[in-house]
Amino acid sequence: MTTESGELSAAAPASTAALVDALTALRDAATEIHFTLPVPGADRAAEVRSELVHQLDDYLLPRLRRL
């Protein structure tokens, strides 16, 4: 269950809250990654990182916060 601000309420299961915390940490770590060296695969790695952050932000985290 979430509050109006989208935060997990006290009634949310601890396991769900722990999962949200872990995925938020993953999201934060992913945004810190920068592929600045001009090596083969760097462009694709940056795309995959962006896709991961997008999936976490737009799909996974919002749905988990609604549980």
Protein Blocks (a to p, Z undefined) as FASTA:
>chain_A
ZZfkopacfklcfklmmmmmmmmmmmmmmmmpccfbccehklmmmmmmmmmmmmmmmmmm
mmmmmZZ
